[in-house]
């Protein structure tokens, strides 16, 4: 879990969410909820990014949108031969 620039927006949004939770619960519980939300979002985004990277592989064909293997599209390059 690396710290990226967009994490500043996530932290700012979560702080505002915590301020909104304070009237309904104690500040300590609101902070715990926000911290758990931060790590939950970071883990979800990391898993999703990893899933997309595995699906894409070397790249995507610009013509048909299928996954590229060995710098060749199995659909487009196979029909041209």
Residue, then its C-alpha position, 0 to 999 in steps of 0.5 A: x500500500x503505497x501513498x499516492x497523491x490521490x490519497x490526500x483526497x481520500x484522507x480529506x474526504x474521510x476527515x469530513x466524514x468523521x466530522x459528520x459522524x461526531x454528532x452521532x458517536x464519540x470522536x474516538x469511535x468515529x476515528x476508528x471507523x474512519x481508519x478502518x474505512x481508509x484501510x478497507x478502501x486501500x485494500x479494495x483498490x489494491x486488489x482491484x488494480x491487481x485484478x486489472x493488471x492480471x486481466x490486461x497482461x501485455x496489453x489490449x488489442x486496439x481493434x478487437x479489445x482482446x488480450x495480447x499474447x507475445x505481442x500478437x492479438x490471437x483474433x486479429x493476427x490469427x485471421x491475417x495469416 
